[in-house]
Amino acid sequence: PRLDNVEGLEWLIKNGYANRDKILLMGGSYGGYMALLLHGRHPEYFKAVVDIFGVSNLFSFVKSVPDFWKPIMKQWVGDPVEDKDKFTEDSPITYLDTMTRPMLVIQGAKDPRVVKAESDQVVEALEKQGTDIKYIVLDDEGHGFSKKENEIKVYEEVLEFFEQYV
C-alpha cells in the first residue's frame, strides 16, 4: 500500500493534478498509520502531515490491542518475533530521522484500538529531534469522534495547520 500511494502521487504529479511542492498529507486510523509511514519513508513529497489515531509502532501496537483482537493479530499484522524484520521495516517509528515535515497529531485518550501510547512515543521522539509538531489529545474520545464538537474542533485545527503550508 505504501508504494501504491507513492505511485498514485507520481501519477497525479505527472498528469498535472498535483504540484509536487504543495502536497499535504492526512490520514486517520489505518490512514494515520500510512501517513506516518509515508512521512518517514517519502518525506520529499509532503509540505505537512496530519496523523489522526495512527499506529506508530507495530511492536507496541500488537501488544496493546483489545483482548478480543489478540487472536487475529498474527493473521492481520503478523508475529513480532517471526516477522521481526517486516515489523521493523513497516513501523513508522523506524523512520523518525526522516520525519522532518511539520506535523499535527490527533489522539483520543480513551482509544482502545490505537492506544494513546502509540501517538505519545512518536510525538516525544519527534519533539526531541526538533521536528515542528503539534499534539492534540482529546480526553473524552476513543478511536474516532463520538462528539460533534470534538470533530469540528479537530477539523478547524487541521484547516488552520494546513493553511500555514499552502
C-alpha positions as CSV (number, residue, x, y, z in Angstrom):
1,P,0.0,0.0,0.0
2,R,2.9,2.4,0.7
3,L,4.3,2.1,-2.8
4,D,0.8,2.3,-4.3
5,N,0.4,5.6,-2.6
6,V,3.8,6.8,-4.0
7,E,2.8,5.6,-7.5
8,G,-0.5,7.4,-7.1
9,L,1.3,10.6,-6.1
10,E,3.6,10.3,-9.1
11,W,0.7,9.8,-11.4
12,L,-1.1,12.9,-10.0
13,I,2.1,15.0,-10.4
14,K,2.9,13.7,-13.9
15,N,-0.6,14.4,-15.1
16,G,-0.8,17.9,-13.7
17,Y,-3.4,17.2,-10.9
18,A,-0.9,17.9,-8.1
19,N,2.0,20.2,-7.6
20,R,5.0,18.3,-6.1
21,D,5.7,21.3,-3.8
22,K,2.2,21.7,-2.4
23,I,1.1,18.2,-1.3
24,L,-0.4,17.9,2.2
25,L,-0.9,14.5,3.8
26,M,-3.6,13.5,6.2
27,G,-5.0,10.1,7.4
28,G,-6.9,8.6,10.3
29,S,-6.7,5.1,11.8
30,Y,-5.0,2.9,9.1
31,G,-4.7,6.1,7.1
32,G,-2.9,7.7,10.1
33,Y,-0.5,4.8,10.1
34,M,0.0,5.2,6.4
35,A,0.5,9.0,6.8
36,L,3.2,8.3,9.4
37,L,4.9,5.7,7.2
38,L,4.8,7.8,4.1
39,H,6.2,10.8,6.1
40,G,9.0,8.6,7.3
41,R,9.8,6.8,4.1
42,H,8.9,9.6,1.5
43,P,9.1,13.0,3.2
44,E,10.1,14.7,0.0
45,Y,6.5,14.5,-1.3
46,F,4.9,16.5,1.6
47,K,4.7,20.0,2.9
48,A,3.0,19.0,6.1
49,V,1.4,15.9,7.7
50,V,-1.6,15.2,9.9
51,D,-1.9,11.9,11.7
52,I,-5.3,11.1,13.4
53,F,-5.3,8.0,15.6
54,G,-2.5,6.3,13.7
55,V,-0.3,3.4,14.7
56,S,3.4,4.4,15.0
57,N,5.0,1.1,16.1
58,L,3.8,-2.3,15.1
59,F,5.6,-4.0,18.0
60,S,3.8,-2.0,20.7
61,F,0.5,-2.0,18.7
62,V,0.1,-5.8,18.7
63,K,0.7,-5.8,22.5
64,S,-1.8,-3.1,23.2
65,V,-4.9,-4.0,21.2
66,P,-8.1,-5.1,23.0
67,D,-8.0,-8.8,24.2
68,F,-10.7,-9.8,21.6
69,W,-8.3,-8.7,18.8
70,K,-5.3,-10.6,20.1
71,P,-6.2,-14.0,18.5
72,I,-6.3,-12.4,15.0
73,M,-3.2,-10.2,15.2
74,K,-0.9,-12.8,13.8
75,Q,-3.1,-13.2,10.7
76,W,-3.9,-9.5,10.5
77,V,-0.5,-7.8,11.2
78,G,2.0,-10.7,11.8
79,D,4.0,-12.0,14.6
80,P,6.5,-9.6,16.2
81,V,9.1,-12.5,16.7
82,E,8.6,-14.4,13.5
83,D,8.2,-11.2,11.4
84,K,10.6,-9.0,13.3
85,D,12.3,-7.6,10.1
86,K,9.0,-6.8,8.5
87,F,7.6,-5.2,11.7
88,T,10.7,-3.0,11.8
89,E,10.5,-2.1,8.1
90,D,6.8,-1.3,8.3
91,S,6.8,0.6,11.6
92,P,6.8,4.4,11.2
93,I,8.8,4.8,14.4
94,T,11.8,3.3,12.5
95,Y,12.0,6.4,10.3
96,L,11.9,9.2,12.8
97,D,15.1,10.7,11.5
98,T,13.4,11.4,8.1
99,M,10.2,12.7,9.6
100,T,11.2,16.3,9.1
101,R,8.0,17.9,7.8
102,P,5.7,19.8,10.2
103,M,3.1,17.5,11.8
104,L,-0.2,17.6,13.6
105,V,-1.0,14.5,15.7
106,I,-4.5,13.9,17.0
107,Q,-5.2,11.2,19.5
108,G,-8.2,10.0,21.6
109,A,-7.1,9.5,25.2
110,K,-9.6,6.6,25.6
111,D,-8.7,4.9,22.3
112,P,-8.8,1.1,22.9
113,R,-7.6,0.2,19.4
114,V,-4.7,2.6,18.8
115,V,-3.8,3.5,22.4
116,K,-2.5,6.9,23.3
117,A,1.0,5.5,23.8
118,E,1.2,5.0,20.0
119,S,1.0,8.7,19.5
120,D,2.9,9.6,22.6
121,Q,6.0,7.7,21.5
122,V,6.2,9.3,18.1
123,V,5.4,12.8,19.3
124,E,8.0,12.6,22.1
125,A,10.7,11.3,19.8
126,L,10.0,14.0,17.1
127,E,10.0,16.7,19.7
128,K,13.4,15.6,20.9
129,Q,14.8,15.8,17.4
130,G,13.3,19.2,16.8
131,T,10.6,18.4,14.3
132,D,7.8,21.0,14.2
133,I,5.0,19.1,15.9
134,K,1.6,19.9,17.5
135,Y,-0.2,17.3,19.6
136,I,-3.9,17.3,20.4
137,V,-5.2,14.8,22.8
138,L,-9.0,14.5,23.1
139,D,-9.6,13.4,26.7
140,D,-13.2,12.3,26.0
141,E,-12.7,10.4,22.8
142,G,-11.7,6.9,21.8
143,H,-10.9,5.8,18.2
144,G,-12.8,8.3,16.2
145,F,-15.2,11.1,17.0
146,S,-18.2,10.4,19.2
147,K,-18.8,14.1,19.9
148,K,-19.6,16.5,17.1
149,E,-17.9,19.4,18.9
150,N,-14.6,17.5,19.0
151,E,-14.8,16.6,15.3
152,I,-15.5,20.3,14.5
153,K,-12.6,21.4,16.8
154,V,-10.2,18.9,15.2
155,Y,-11.0,19.8,11.6
156,E,-10.7,23.5,12.4
157,E,-7.3,22.8,13.8
158,V,-6.4,20.7,10.7
159,L,-7.5,23.5,8.4
160,E,-5.6,26.1,10.4
161,F,-2.5,23.9,10.4
162,F,-2.6,23.2,6.6
163,E,-3.3,26.9,5.8
164,Q,0.2,27.6,7.0
165,Y,1.7,25.5,4.3
166,V,-0.3,26.3,1.1
